[in-house]
Amino acid sequence: MTNELTRMNIKQRTIKAPVSVSGSGLHTGEKVTMTFKPAPENHGYKFRRIDIEGMPIIDADVDNVTDTSRGTTISQNGASVSTIEHVLAALVGLEIDNVLIDMDGPETPIMDGSSIQFVDAMSAIGFVDQEADREYYHIPYNIHYSEPDRKVEMVAMPLDDDYRFTCMVDYNSQVLGSQHASISSITEFVDSIASCRTFCFLHELEMLLKHDLIKGGDLNNAIVVVDKEVDDEELAHLAKLFNRKDIKVAPQGILNNIELRHQNEPARHKLLDMIGDLALVGVPIRGHIMAARPGHAANVAFAKKIKTLIKKERSRKHYKVYDPNMKPVYDTVEIMNFLPHRYPMLMIDKILELTKSHVVGLKNVTMNEGIFMGHFPGAPLFPGVLQIEAMAQTGGILVLNTVPDPQNYITLFLKIENARFKDKVVPGDTLIFHCNLIAPIRRGIAQMKGIGMVGSRVVVEAELMAQIVKKTKTEEV
């Protein structure tokens, strides 16, 4: 499988100096000052609640999402920050990699309902390239997400050289109709998407007002779509609520408080939200994202699906492909000074790496092994049980390396859990086993996670528990 996490000789960047914006949270109504600060390489996006004792930091990570009902909220270290999507979209659109965002309140300021004021503030300060290369995740194949009951469909498709978006919304509304928005490159975000404001329907606005849920709401920071008949009395009531002289319905079917910046501004704003929510994946993406009827909950679920693939890729990158030219830590003869196993049960030929918590062993699988006489004639396969045995012997070297006289000890299996066999092993394969301690060795008992690889393929994995015990007189004979 190709390596989807790559560095492309494009440097990470941050902002040149701190810059602040102030406003009210849309839902809480609380005044908040938000300060963007330069951050070091590989820092990513982090929020810091400076109004709370200890100033807890909240990583902009999809695993920290706790609410998506009226925007995206993340929580960590006993603190939360809500409505983060417009801020994150601005950072992605400006291709900023590292920033610390100080906040003296629980919700980001809504500003005009878009990302443009965040973009303008950071653009005015400027950016600085850093030494480290930017790491991208290249979508390796079509990744699908759907919610049939809500008619949500999302797909990420391979695209090597950019981050492209296509979004479709359809609210069964005669005013909005079906709308599409797209950008063919993330570089189009600032001019085409950043200024597009959030929107809601008039019946939603009335419900939110009734339940006191948009304390910071103002007709300057949202497009209000009028999807029902309204009389002068209702319009006068809304004007009073929002301290307006009068409110009318414009010909486009929206309240006349503002003019649309684009005919399809609602679809463009949905695309903006999607970019912000997918920033929670944690690395810049290369691919084409297409979505029908997306929302925060779907965006976050989709982001989690992508992040799961990234975790697997990073786990695979951690294990190096075997270099036959590397000098072993122990050869076969030296291994026999540690392990009591002998032909035909000595399953390890070399130890390639050895630390206090990690060991790498090698097993050459050849047709000369007697097991292939019966497993299976005409279709030789190296048995899974022997793969586990070889893994355990590799782990045994790690454990026996903790005592000064390993020749006087043996290792005993106590438990095998979560064993999985992912691909076949055949004569001619070179099996590389990586064993890592899950917890410190106590009373001679070791818990390890083991993975066996052939080339770049993971063929077996398991969690093992073993104990080293001193040989008895009989065992020493």
C-alpha positions in Angstrom: 0.0 0.0 0.0 1.3 3.4 -0.8 2.3 5.9 1.9 -0.6 8.4 2.2 1.1 10.6 4.9 3.7 12.6 3.0 5.9 15.7 3.3 6.0 17.8 0.1 8.8 20.2 0.8 6.3 22.9 1.7 7.2 24.5 5.0 4.8 24.8 8.0 3.8 28.3 8.8 2.4 30.4 11.6 1.5 34.1 12.1 4.2 36.8 12.6 2.7 38.3 15.8 -0.3 38.1 18.1 -3.5 39.6 16.9 -6.9 39.9 18.6 -10.5 40.1 17.6 -13.4 40.8 19.9 -17.2 40.2 19.8 -20.0 38.3 21.3 -20.7 34.5 21.2 -23.7 33.7 19.0 -25.4 31.4 21.6 -24.0 32.6 24.9 -24.1 36.3 24.1 -20.9 36.7 26.2 -18.3 39.2 25.2 -15.1 37.5 24.3 -11.6 38.6 23.1 -9.8 36.0 21.0 -6.1 36.3 20.4 -4.3 34.4 17.8 -0.6 33.8 18.8 2.3 32.3 16.9 3.1 28.7 17.8 6.1 26.4 17.2 6.4 23.7 14.6 4.1 20.7 14.8 2.0 22.5 17.4 -1.2 22.5 15.4 -4.4 24.4 16.4 -5.0 24.8 20.2 -7.4 26.9 22.2 -6.5 28.2 25.7 -9.1 29.4 28.1 -7.3 32.2 29.9 -10.4 33.0 32.0 -10.1 29.7 33.8 -7.7 28.9 36.6 -4.7 27.0 35.2 -5.5 28.3 31.7 -6.4 24.8 30.3 -5.6 24.0 26.7 -8.1 22.3 24.3 -6.6 20.6 21.3 -8.6 21.2 18.1 -9.1 17.4 17.6 -12.1 15.5 16.4 -11.7 13.2 19.4 -12.5 16.2 21.7 -15.8 17.1 20.1 -18.6 17.0 22.7 -21.5 18.7 20.9 -22.6 19.5 17.4 -26.2 20.7 18.0 -25.7 24.4 17.2 -22.1 24.5 16.0 -19.1 22.5 17.0 -17.9 22.3 20.6 -14.7 20.7 21.8 -13.8 19.9 25.4 -10.6 18.9 27.2 -8.9 19.4 30.6 -12.2 20.4 32.2 -12.8 23.3 29.7 -14.8 23.8 26.5 -14.9 26.2 23.6 -17.8 26.3 21.2 -18.7 27.5 17.7 -15.1 26.9 16.5 -15.8 26.0 12.9 -15.5 29.5 11.4 -12.2 30.1 13.2 -10.8 26.8 12.0 -12.0 27.4 8.4 -10.0 30.7 8.4 -6.9 28.9 9.5 -7.2 26.2 6.9 -8.0 28.7 4.2 -4.9 30.7 5.1 -2.9 27.5 5.1 -1.7 28.2 8.7 -0.3 25.1 10.5 0.4 26.3 14.0 -1.4 28.8 16.2 -2.4 29.1 19.8 -5.8 30.8 20.3 -6.3 32.5 23.7 -9.9 33.1 24.7 -11.4 34.8 27.8 -14.8 33.2 27.3 -16.5 29.9 26.3 -17.5 30.7 22.8 -15.7 32.2 19.8 -17.1 35.6 18.6 -19.6 35.3 15.8 -18.5 38.5 14.2 -20.5 38.9 10.9 -21.3 35.2 10.8 -18.5 34.3 8.5 -14.7 33.8 8.6 -13.7 37.0 6.8 -12.8 39.1 9.9 -10.5 36.4 11.2 -8.9 36.1 7.8 -8.4 39.9 7.6 -6.9 40.1 11.1 -4.3 37.4 10.5 -3.6 38.5 6.9 -2.8 42.0 8.2 -0.2 40.6 10.6 1.3 38.3 8.0 2.8 34.9 8.1 6.2 33.3 8.7 7.5 30.0 7.3 9.0 27.5 9.7 11.8 24.9 9.4 9.6 21.8 9.4 7.9 20.4 6.3 4.1 20.3 6.3 2.7 16.8 6.4 -0.3 16.0 4.3 -2.7 13.2 4.3 -3.5 12.1 0.7 -6.9 10.4 0.5 -5.9 6.9 -0.7 -9.2 5.8 -2.1 -12.9 6.8 -2.0 -14.0 7.2 1.6 -17.8 7.2 2.1 -20.1 8.4 4.8 -23.9 8.6 4.8 -26.9 9.1 6.9 -29.8 7.7 4.9 -32.5 9.1 7.2 -31.3 12.6 6.7 -30.2 12.1 3.1 -26.6 13.0 3.9 -23.9 11.7 1.6 -20.2 12.5 1.8 -17.2 11.1 0.0 -13.5 11.9 0.0 -11.8 11.0 -3.3 -8.1 10.9 -4.2 -6.6 14.1 -5.6 -2.8 14.5 -5.3 -2.1 18.1 -5.7 -4.8 20.1 -3.8 -7.8 20.3 -1.5 -11.0 20.6 -3.5 -14.6 20.9 -2.2 -18.1 20.5 -3.7 -21.2 21.0 -1.6 -24.9 20.7 -2.3 -27.7 21.7 -0.1 -31.4 21.2 -0.5 -33.8 22.3 2.3 -37.1 21.7 0.4 -37.5 25.4 0.4 -39.0 27.4 -2.4 -36.7 30.3 -1.4 -33.4 28.5 -1.3 -34.1 25.7 -3.7 -31.2 23.4 -4.4 -27.8 25.1 -4.2 -24.3 24.1 -5.1 -21.0 25.6 -4.2 -17.4 24.5 -5.0 -13.8 25.5 -5.0 -11.1 23.7 -7.0 -8.3 24.7 -4.7 -8.0 25.8 -1.1 -6.3 29.0 -2.4 -9.8 30.1 -3.5 -11.1 30.1 0.1 -10.3 33.7 0.9 -11.9 35.3 -2.1 -14.8 32.9 -2.7 -15.8 31.4 0.7 -14.5 33.3 3.7 -17.1 36.1 3.6 -20.1 33.8 3.4 -22.3 34.1 6.4 -24.3 31.7 8.4 -28.0 31.5 7.7 -31.2 30.2 9.3 -34.9 30.0 8.5 -37.4 32.4 10.1 -39.2 29.6 11.9 -35.9 28.5 13.4 -35.0 32.0 14.5 -38.3 32.4 16.3 -37.8 29.1 18.1 -34.3 30.0 19.1 -35.5 33.4 20.4 -38.3 31.8 22.3 -35.8 29.4 24.1 -33.2 32.2 24.6 -30.7 30.2 22.6 -29.1 33.0 20.5 -28.3 35.6 23.1 -25.6 37.1 20.8 -27.7 36.9 17.7 -28.1 40.0 15.6 -29.5 40.5 12.2 -26.0 41.7 11.1 -24.5 38.2 11.5 -27.0 35.9 9.8 -29.0 35.5 6.6 -32.6 35.0 7.7 -34.6 33.0 5.1 -38.3 33.7 5.1 -40.0 30.4 4.4 -43.5 31.3 5.4 -46.1 34.0 5.1 -45.5 36.8 7.7 -47.6 39.8 8.5 -46.6 43.3 9.4 -47.3 42.6 13.1 -44.7 39.8 13.2 -42.2 41.9 11.3 -42.7 44.8 13.7 -42.1 42.3 16.6 -38.8 41.1 15.1 -37.7 44.7 14.5 -38.3 45.5 18.2 -36.4 42.4 19.3 -33.4 43.3 17.2 -33.6 47.1 17.9 -34.4 47.9 14.3 -36.6 50.7 12.9 -38.4 48.3 10.6 -37.9 44.9 8.9 -39.2 43.8 5.6 -38.9 40.8 3.3 -36.6 41.4 0.4 -37.5 40.1 -3.1 -35.0 37.2 -2.7 -37.1 35.8 0.2 -34.8 37.0 3.0 -35.1 39.6 5.6 -33.9 42.9 4.2 -31.4 43.5 7.0 -28.5 42.5 4.7 -27.9 41.8 1.0 -26.5 38.5 -0.2 -22.8 38.5 -1.1 -23.4 35.6 -3.5 -26.5 34.2 -5.0 -25.6 30.8 -3.4 -24.2 32.2 -0.2 -26.0 29.6 2.0 -24.3 26.7 0.1 -21.0 28.5 0.3 -21.3 28.9 4.0 -22.1 25.1 4.4 -18.8 24.5 2.5 -17.1 26.9 4.9 -18.4 24.9 7.9 -17.3 21.7 6.3 -13.7 23.0 5.9 -13.7 24.1 9.5 -15.0 20.9 10.9 -12.7 18.7 8.8 -9.7 20.7 10.2 -10.3 18.6 13.3 -8.7 15.7 11.5 -5.4 17.3 12.6 -3.4 17.4 9.3 -3.9 19.1 6.0 -5.7 17.0 3.5 -5.1 16.4 -0.2 -8.2 15.2 -1.9 -11.6 16.1 -3.3 -14.5 16.3 -0.7 -18.0 16.1 -2.0 -21.0 16.5 0.2 -24.8 16.5 -0.1 -26.7 18.1 2.8 -23.8 18.2 5.3 -24.1 19.4 8.8 -21.8 19.6 11.9 -22.7 16.1 13.2 -22.0 14.5 9.8 -18.9 16.6 9.2 -17.5 15.4 12.6 -18.4 11.8 12.0 -16.7 12.0 8.6 -13.6 13.6 10.1 -13.4 10.7 12.7 -13.5 8.2 9.8 -10.7 9.9 8.1 -8.7 10.3 11.3 -9.0 6.6 11.9 -7.3 5.9 8.6 -4.5 8.4 9.5 -3.9 6.6 12.8 -3.5 3.3 10.9 -1.1 4.9 8.5 1.0 6.4 11.2 1.1 3.1 13.0 2.3 1.4 9.8 4.9 4.1 9.3 6.3 3.5 12.8 7.5 0.0 11.7 10.5 0.2 9.3 10.8 -2.2 6.4 13.7 -4.6 7.0 17.1 -3.7 5.6 19.1 -6.9 4.9 22.3 -5.0 5.1 21.8 -3.9 8.7 24.1 -5.5 11.4 22.0 -7.5 13.9 22.1 -7.0 17.6 22.2 -10.8 18.1 22.7 -13.5 15.5 21.3 -17.0 15.8 24.1 -18.3 17.9 23.9 -15.4 20.3 20.1 -15.8 20.5 20.6 -19.4 21.8 22.5 -17.9 24.7 19.2 -16.3 25.7 16.5 -18.7 24.6 16.4 -22.4 25.6 14.6 -23.3 22.3 16.4 -25.5 19.8 15.6 -27.2 16.5 12.8 -27.4 15.4 11.4 -24.9 17.8 13.9 -22.0 17.6 11.8 -19.5 15.5 14.1 -16.4 15.5 17.1 -16.0 13.3 18.2 -12.4 14.2 17.5 -9.6 16.7 17.6 -6.3 14.8 16.8 -3.8 17.5 16.7 -4.0 21.3 15.9 -1.3 23.9 14.4 -1.4 27.4 10.9 -1.3 25.9 11.2 -2.5 22.3 12.6 -5.4 20.3 12.6 -6.3 16.7 13.3 -9.9 15.6 13.6 -11.7 12.2 12.4 -15.1 11.1 13.3 -16.4 7.6 10.6 -18.8 6.4 12.0 -21.5 4.1 10.6 -24.5 2.3 13.0 -26.7 4.2 10.9 -26.5 7.4 9.3 -29.8 8.3 5.9 -28.1 9.0 5.3 -27.7 5.2 5.2 -31.5 4.7 1.6 -31.3 6.1 0.7 -27.6 6.1 -0.2 -27.9 3.3 1.0 -30.1 0.5 0.9 -28.1 -2.7 -0.1 -24.9 -0.9 2.5 -24.3 1.9 1.4 -21.8 4.5 3.3 -20.9 7.7 0.9 -21.6 10.5 -0.5 -18.7 12.6 0.3 -20.5 15.8 3.9 -20.6 14.9 3.8 -16.9 14.0 2.6 -16.3 17.5 5.4 -18.5 18.9 8.0 -16.6 16.9 6.5 -13.3 18.1 6.7 -14.6 21.7 10.3 -15.7 21.4 11.1 -12.2 20.1 9.4 -10.7 23.2 11.2 -13.3 25.3 14.6 -11.7 24.3 13.2 -8.3 25.5 12.2 -9.7 28.9 15.3 -11.9 29.4 17.5 -8.9 28.6 16.4 -7.4 31.9 18.3 -10.0 34.0 22.1 -10.3 34.2 22.1 -14.1 33.7 19.5 -14.9 31.0 20.8 -18.4 30.5 19.4 -19.3 33.9 15.9 -18.2 33.1 13.0 -19.3 30.8 9.9 -17.4 29.7 6.4 -18.8 30.2 3.3 -17.7 28.3 0.5 -16.5 30.5 -2.0 -15.0 28.1 -2.6 -14.2 24.4 -5.3 -11.6 23.5 -6.6 -9.9 20.4 -4.6 -12.1 18.0 -5.4 -11.3 14.4 -4.0 -12.9 11.2 -4.2 -10.4 8.4 -2.4 -12.0 5.5 -0.8 -15.3 4.6 2.9 -16.1 5.2 4.6 -18.5 2.7 8.1 -20.0 2.1 10.5 -17.3 1.0 9.0 -14.6 3.2 11.0 -12.8 5.8 8.9 -12.1 8.9 9.8 -9.1 11.0 8.4 -9.0 14.6 8.1 -5.7 16.5 7.3 -6.1 20.2 6.7 -3.1 22.5 6.0 -3.1 26.2 2.5 -2.0 27.1 3.4 -1.5 30.8 6.6 -1.7 32.8 7.8 -5.2 33.7 6.8 -6.0 37.3 7.7 -9.2 39.2 9.1 -10.7 36.0 5.7 -10.3 34.2 5.7 -8.4 30.8 2.8 -7.3 28.7 3.6 -6.6 25.1 1.9 -5.6 21.9 3.4 -7.5 18.9 3.1 -7.0 15.2 4.5 -9.2 12.5 5.3 -7.8 9.0 6.3 -9.1 5.6 7.7 -6.1 3.8 5.3 -3.3 4.5 2.4 -5.7 5.1 1.1 -6.4 8.6 0.4 -10.1 8.6 -0.2 -10.8 12.3 -0.7 -8.9 15.6 -1.4 -9.9 19.1 -1.1 -8.8 22.8 1.0 -11.2 24.9 1.7 -11.7 28.5 4.7 -13.7 29.7 6.7 -14.3 32.8 10.4 -15.0 33.3 11.2 -17.7 35.9 14.4 -19.2 37.1 15.2 -22.7 35.7 14.9 -25.6 38.0 17.7 -28.2 38.4 15.8 -30.5 36.0 15.5 -27.8 33.4 19.1 -26.9 33.6 20.2 -30.4 32.6 
